[in-house]
Amino acid sequence: MTAPHFEILGPDAPGPVVVEVPHAGLGLDPLTARGLGLPSIALDAGAPWADSDVGAAAVCEGLEARGVRRVVATASRYVVDLNSEPRVPTPYEDKLPPGLGDVRRFSCAGVMWWERRRSRAEVEALLAEVFAPYHDAVAAELAASCARHGRAALLAVHTYPDGGRKDAPDVVLGTRDGRCARPAVRDALARAARDHGLSVGVEAPFPGGYSVLRHAAPCVDAIQIELARALVCSPGDRRRPALDPDRVARMTAVLRSLVDALAIELSLGAS
């Protein structure tokens, strides 16, 4: 199924694991339609790509063989951040003169620009068009998995620019300090990642964002997984990241192993 600003991929019969990729998108149509498009300095530098979760959608390909249903954003995070609590301008902010409250943007592409502050009406329209349908779709997939299997897990897949730091973890698992998933589920994922020779950070530096908080439930374990960008990208200019097919293939296999470990742990929890 293809919705205006996200895709739902996978088998007709849902398995216990649902994957979401909220920062995969590059589409800017909802902005340009409202006269809010990015300036040429951002577009010329490739900011939508550099500031997306580069490779996060690619490593999830083929998960339908594990019975996984995927909800993958196609709208850029510049339209609306699907992993952050929505913030609507107050009536006071909405009355500020032009220029006041404008937002300064810094991009991983190495450029900076000022963006016009969005009005309350513009923000509410983007939330209704992009944000709400996306999260409604994630919730529906999880409800279907819970109904079929008794339990479900949401794996929110991200990549992060590690900046070339040698001490940056390969994988970071976030559950908001256990508020969004049982420790046994998180630990099973950590073991599976370490079995592949990857270093693992738990709850830091990424404790989990809006999605895991929103969708965690008594029958849903919600885990955010951050993969260091170096695992999927070629060495070189970090401002213009390029996917390395061999690295992507390796991480695709790793993610399938993590999904398998997650499914086993869910079956134990449901028994």
C-alpha positions in Angstrom: 0.0 0.0 0.0 1.3 3.5 -0.9 -0.2 6.4 1.0 0.6 10.0 0.1 3.5 10.3 2.4 4.5 6.8 3.4 4.5 3.2 2.2 3.3 0.0 3.9 5.3 -3.0 2.7 5.2 -6.7 3.6 3.1 -9.8 3.6 -0.7 -9.8 3.9 -0.6 -11.8 7.1 1.2 -9.7 9.7 4.0 -11.3 11.8 4.6 -10.2 15.4 7.3 -7.6 14.4 6.4 -4.2 12.9 9.2 -2.0 11.5 8.8 1.7 11.0 11.3 4.1 9.3 10.2 7.6 10.1 13.2 9.5 8.7 13.6 7.7 5.4 11.8 10.2 3.3 13.0 12.9 0.9 9.7 14.3 -0.4 9.1 18.0 0.1 5.8 18.4 -1.8 3.7 19.4 1.3 6.1 22.2 1.9 6.4 23.5 -1.7 2.7 23.4 -2.0 2.5 25.9 0.9 5.4 28.1 -0.2 7.6 26.7 2.5 10.2 24.8 0.3 13.9 24.7 1.2 16.2 27.4 -0.2 18.5 26.6 -3.1 21.5 26.5 -0.7 20.0 23.5 1.1 18.8 21.8 -2.1 22.1 22.3 -3.9 24.0 20.8 -0.9 21.7 17.8 -0.8 20.4 18.6 2.7 17.3 16.4 2.5 19.5 13.3 1.8 22.3 14.2 4.2 19.8 14.9 7.0 17.6 11.8 6.4 18.4 8.5 8.1 20.7 7.4 5.3 20.4 3.7 4.6 17.7 3.0 7.2 15.1 2.0 4.6 17.7 0.0 2.6 18.7 -2.3 5.4 15.0 -3.2 6.0 14.5 -4.5 2.5 13.5 -8.2 2.3 12.1 -8.3 5.9 8.8 -9.5 4.4 10.5 -13.0 4.3 10.3 -12.7 8.2 6.7 -11.8 8.1 7.5 -8.2 8.9 5.2 -5.3 7.9 7.1 -2.0 7.3 5.8 1.6 7.5 8.3 3.7 5.7 8.0 7.5 5.5 8.5 9.1 2.1 8.1 12.7 3.3 11.2 14.5 4.5 11.8 15.2 8.1 11.9 18.9 6.9 8.1 18.6 6.3 7.4 17.3 9.8 9.5 15.2 12.2 7.6 12.0 12.7 9.7 11.0 15.8 9.2 14.2 17.8 6.3 15.5 19.9 4.3 17.9 17.7 4.6 21.5 18.7 1.9 23.9 17.5 2.7 27.6 17.8 0.8 29.4 20.5 -1.6 32.3 19.6 1.1 34.7 20.9 3.7 33.3 18.6 1.3 33.3 15.7 1.0 37.1 16.1 4.7 37.8 16.0 5.9 40.1 13.2 7.6 38.5 10.2 11.2 37.6 11.0 10.8 37.1 14.7 11.0 33.4 15.7 12.5 32.4 12.4 14.4 29.1 12.7 18.1 28.7 11.9 18.8 25.3 10.3 22.1 23.5 10.4 22.5 20.6 8.0 24.8 17.6 8.0 25.5 18.7 4.4 27.6 21.5 5.9 25.3 24.5 5.1 23.1 26.8 7.3 20.1 28.9 6.5 17.2 30.7 8.1 13.7 29.3 7.7 10.5 31.3 8.0 8.6 30.5 11.1 5.5 28.4 10.3 2.1 29.6 11.4 -0.2 27.7 13.6 -2.5 27.0 10.6 0.5 25.7 8.5 1.7 23.4 11.3 -1.7 22.0 12.0 -2.3 21.3 8.3 1.0 19.4 8.0 0.2 17.4 11.1 -3.2 16.5 9.7 -1.8 15.6 6.2 1.4 13.8 7.1 1.9 13.2 10.9 -1.4 11.8 11.9 -1.9 9.4 9.0 1.6 8.0 9.5 1.1 7.2 13.2 -2.4 5.9 12.6 -0.9 3.4 10.1 1.8 2.3 12.6 -0.9 1.8 15.3 -3.1 -0.2 12.9 -0.2 -2.5 12.0 0.6 -3.1 15.7 -3.0 -3.8 16.5 -3.3 -6.3 13.7 -0.1 -8.1 15.0 -1.3 -8.1 18.6 -4.7 -9.6 17.5 -2.9 -12.3 15.5 -0.1 -13.2 17.9 -1.0 -12.0 21.3 2.0 -9.7 21.4 3.8 -7.4 19.0 7.0 -5.4 18.8 7.7 -2.1 17.1 11.3 -1.7 15.8 11.9 1.9 14.9 14.9 1.9 12.6 17.2 4.9 12.3 20.8 5.6 11.3 22.9 8.4 12.8 25.9 10.3 11.6 28.6 9.1 14.0 31.1 11.8 12.9 33.8 9.3 12.4 34.3 8.9 16.1 36.0 5.6 17.0 34.1 5.4 20.3 30.7 5.7 18.6 28.6 2.6 19.2 27.7 0.6 16.1 24.2 0.1 17.4 22.2 2.0 20.0 19.0 0.5 21.5 16.5 2.9 23.2 13.4 2.0 25.2 13.2 5.1 27.4 15.0 3.2 30.2 12.6 0.3 30.0 9.4 2.3 29.9 8.6 1.2 26.3 9.9 -2.4 26.2 10.7 -5.2 28.6 14.4 -5.5 29.4 14.5 -9.1 28.2 13.4 -7.9 24.7 16.0 -5.2 24.6 18.7 -7.5 25.9 17.9 -10.1 23.3 18.5 -7.5 20.5 21.7 -6.4 22.2 23.0 -10.0 22.3 22.1 -10.6 18.6 23.9 -7.5 17.6 27.0 -8.4 19.6 27.0 -11.9 18.0 27.7 -10.1 14.7 30.7 -8.3 16.2 28.9 -5.0 16.7 29.4 -2.7 19.6 26.1 -1.8 21.4 25.0 1.2 23.4 21.9 0.8 25.5 19.7 3.9 26.2 22.5 6.3 25.4 23.1 8.4 23.4 19.7 7.8 22.0 17.1 6.8 24.6 14.2 6.6 22.1 12.0 9.2 20.6 8.3 10.0 20.2 7.3 6.8 18.3 8.3 4.3 20.9 6.6 6.4 23.6 3.4 6.7 21.5 3.1 3.1 20.4 4.3 1.2 23.5 1.4 -0.7 25.1 0.8 -3.7 27.4 1.0 -6.0 24.3 3.6 -3.9 22.4 7.3 -3.7 23.1 8.7 -0.6 21.3 12.4 -0.3 20.7 14.3 2.4 18.8 17.5 1.1 17.0 20.1 3.5 15.7 22.8 2.2 13.4 26.0 4.2 12.9 26.0 5.6 9.4 29.5 4.2 8.9 28.0 0.7 8.8 26.1 1.5 5.6 28.1 4.3 3.9 31.3 4.5 2.0 34.2 6.3 3.6 34.6 9.8 2.3 32.9 13.2 2.6 30.5 12.8 5.4 28.6 15.9 4.1 27.5 13.9 1.0 27.1 10.3 2.3 27.0 7.5 -0.3 25.6 4.1 0.4 28.1 1.2 0.1 26.2 -1.8 -1.4 28.4 -4.4 0.4 27.9 -2.7 3.8 24.2 -2.3 3.2 24.0 -6.0 2.4 25.8 -6.9 5.6 23.6 -4.8 7.8 20.5 -6.2 6.0 21.6 -9.6 7.1 22.2 -8.3 10.7 18.8 -6.7 10.9 17.2 -10.0 9.8 19.0 -11.7 12.7 17.7 -9.1 15.1 14.2 -9.5 13.9 14.5 -13.3 14.4 15.8 -12.8 17.9 12.9 -10.3 18.6 10.3 -12.8 17.3 11.7 -15.6 19.5 11.6 -13.3 22.6 8.0 -12.3 21.8 6.9 -15.9 21.5 8.4 -16.6 24.9 6.6 -13.6 26.4 3.3 -14.7 24.9 3.5 -18.2 26.1 
